[in-house]
Amino acid sequence: MGIEAVQTFTEQNERPRSRSVRVALRGALCALVMGGFFDSTAPVATAQESAPERAAAQTLGPVTNLPLPRYVSMKAAEGNVRRGPSLNHRIDWVFKRRGMPLEVTAEYGHWRRVRDRDGQGGWVHYALLSGVRTVLVEQDLLQVRARPQEDAPAVAAFELGVVAQLGACTRDWCEITAGGHSGWTHKDNLWGVDPDELRE
């Protein structure tokens, strides 16, 4: 879901647009917020934090010894999101989008606390997650370029909400792939990658 909403740059005006939408059980949102859905004792990086602040706040997970917070993706086509780290806790949310990027903010045994682009989430079993990196396109008809340069030719246009695989990243640019098309775009057009993250 999502990658089919990719057009080659020359075709973008010839095909009808389809908007990719995250599917989740939104009906419980108000109850989750009012009911203290998130554990306020664990630090969660916000979009307003600068790169140095985020790096300073980063710690290692007690189970995996991997950095917290960190980005992962949904391996399963559907995953229950629970209020706490066990099967005894109530299901508050269901993610229904394979490949969706998520941010891991805490670990407990086989469970990981995650949040999505909108800051919603909870505890999911680690088997539902993958280390494969993906990102969400945050700009409609985002033009991706052949090289990480402003004057490089545009090779494709990705619609808002498309899930793309994350490739190499420089200080300011990242290469993304979706629907058989690849190109470079500025990091601030994507969710699921840190501003200071470098990838080869």
Residue, then its C-alpha position, 0 to 999 in steps of 0.5 A: m500500500g502506498i508504493e503504487a502511488v509513484q509516477t515517473f516525472t513525465e507521467q504525473n499529469e496523465r494519471p489520476r492521483s490516489r492518496s495513500v492513507r495509513v489504516a488504523l483504529r482511530g476510534a480509540l484515539c481520544a480514549l488513549v490520550m485521555g487515559g495516559f496511553f504513553d508511559s511518561t517516564a521514558p523520554v521520547a524524542t520529538a520533532q522539535e528536538s535538534a539533532p544534538e539534543r536527540a543524540a545527547a538523549q539517545t541511550l541503549g536499549p536494555v534488551t537489544n543494546l541498540p540505540l533508543p530511539r531508533y527507526v524500524s519498519m512493520k514486517a507484518a501486514e497487520g500488528n496489534v498495538r497493546r497498552g503494555p508489554s504483554l498479551n494480557h494488556r488491551i489492544d488499543w490500536v492495530f497497524k495495517r500497513r506493511g513496511m510502515p516506518l516506526e520509531v522504537t522508544a522503549e524495550y521490555g523483553h520481547w516487546r517494543r514500544v513504538r510510535d508512528r508519524d503522528g505520535q500514536g502507538g504502543w507496545v508491539h511484539y518484536a516479531l512484527l518489526s523489521g530492521v529494514r529502513t523505510v520512510l514516509v514521503e511528507q510532500d505531495l508529488l515530491q520530485v526526486r532527483a537523479r543525484p543529490q543536487e538541486d540542479a539534477p534532473a527530476v526522475a520521478a514524483f512520489e505522492l504524499g504518504v508513500v512508503a519508500q525504502l531508505g537508501a544512502c543518506t548524506r548530510d542533507w539528502c537521502e535516496i529513496t525507492a518506491g514502485g520501481h523508481s529511485g531518486w534523491t530528496h532532501k531529508d526534511n521531505l521524509w519521516g523516518v530518518d534523523p536529520d544528522e543520520l548518514r548512510e552508505 
